[in-house]
Amino acid sequence: MNSTRLPKRGAGLLVSLVILLCSVPTAFAQPPALTDLILITGQSNVRASGTVYNAQIDTPHPQVWAFTSAGIWEQADLHQAWDVNDWQPGNGSLTDSSRQPYNNFALHLGKAIVESDPSRIVGFVLASAPGKGIGHWDPDKPTALPAEDNFYTIVMDKAEQALAAQTGKTRFDAVIWHQGETDWLASGTSDEDATQTEREFPTYYADKLTTLINNFRSSPMIADDAIFICGETAKAPVNARLMALNYDPDFKTSCVPGSDLATKDGTHFNASGLRMLGHRYGERYANMVNAIEHPGKLLRDNNWEQIGLPANAADMTVDAVFHEKLPQDTYGIEWLVFRYDAAANQYRVVLQQDQMQQGAGYWVLQSTGVDRTLHMPYLSTTTPFQPSTACASGNGCFPIPLVGVRSPTWNMLSYPYAASGSFSSSRILEDGVCTTGCSIPEAGALNLIEQTVWSFEQNGYRAITGSDSFVPWTAFWMVGYDGLGAEGSALLLTTQP
């Protein structure tokens, strides 16, 4: 028989009411319809114990949600960092729910995604296995091993529960992977699958990472083309293996820098480092989603590509535009960018720190061994329309300087928009005879330009004329004649009016 004493009659109703109120499960309050569902896992930097909290910086966001060990979704507030030890809170709040939580990068990742697009609602599941080697996320481990040696199974069980506890999402959109502190030396890894020689270690980790990505994408809980993003550790030797994801043919794999971030002990990031790491993860994810929704430009291996930029980046240097898909340290060896100087009638190499210009055309040659897909950097902005009565569209247009210092003068230009536009909507502005904008046929009749332009595509030139359309990333040659003024002459491009 239960020997617990019943409360006195006068207190019974109050105690029963308190018990009833405390037992109301918040799981029944469904989170808002999630636009982004993300699985976050890795080692102790995912758990991030012992870091400080700042109420002004670490505030929750109503559009960032997290799944808890209680099997419910709740607004993320840094308390949802669960580790391999029976899924207990990894932030010290288990025994004292009133203490301020330790930090973790997951909340800041979610907030960065929402900042990039206020319409997004982010949900994440966060599971860490401090001190474990990469092989502990391998579903092919023998089932006889202890649970902590088959962490993949534990993580996927929680992923399945998280999916069941919300409506709208049937699979995870992305996996965030932060691991490598244990594996940064083959002799130091806790993974029994690791070869114990430094020579063979690079192949070991790279192979394990490929297997890990494939295993996650093979799960019925995770999209088979899910975004996979890892992050650098403070231990540099493994970072080359991680950052190699930025240069593989799979556009949906990537890695964010982290070796420059502040740590508390040389291995574990402090609170400021975690906040910045989360921000970088969120920015990269948002950038990849945006790029997936807006197709990029294929740069075929060992082929010349003529390109223009369809948006305006915050930083338009060659390094900034190309760095996510072409390695910066092989510029001039494996890839190169050229522009054409119409006034001087010659090609020039564009230096890595040179600013690229919208409306200018560029030649790109890359010989890295694989095709690459170029996308505009994160936070690129839509090309603005400049209002002018000379434009074909009342929305405005984009003026590109046009040179005609000799007959003929070849100008390598580009279409600057992310939406298609008709060539017939182009206008020529010239100080002498086309002050209000001439159509292409009118400018041709005045012997200012050639009425057809040519774009290099798939090893040959395509003529663009009449009702043909420009598409994003298109660069082309336009001939100007010496009837053009030395200054103030421009090609005015717009999208469909």
Buried (B, 14 or more C-beta within 10 A) or exposed (E): EEEEEEEEEEEEEEEEEEEEEEEEEEEEEEBEEBBBBBBBBBBBBBBBBBBEBEEEEBEBBEBBBBBBBEBBBBBBBBBBBBBBEEBBBBBBBEEEEEEBBBBBBBBBBBBBBBBBEEEBBBBBBBBBBBEBBBBBBBBEBEEEEEEBBBBBBBBBEBBEBBBEBBEEBEBBBBBBBBBBBBBBEBEEBBBEBBEEEEEEBBEBBBEBBBBBBEBBBEBEBBBEEBBBBBBBBBBEBBBEBBBBBBBEEEBBBBBBBBBEBEBBEEBBBBBBBBBBBBBBBBBBBBBBBBBBEBEBBEBBBEBEBBBBBBBBBEEBBBBBBBBBBBBEEBBEEBBBBBBBEBEEEEEEEBEBEBEBBBBBBBBBBBEBEEEBBBBBBBBBEEBEBEEBEBBBBEEBBBBBBBBBBEEBBBBBBBBBBBBEBBBBBBBBBBEEBBEEBBBBEBBBEBEBBBBBBBBBEEEEBEEBEEEBBBBBBBBBBBBBBBBBBEEBBBBBBBBBE
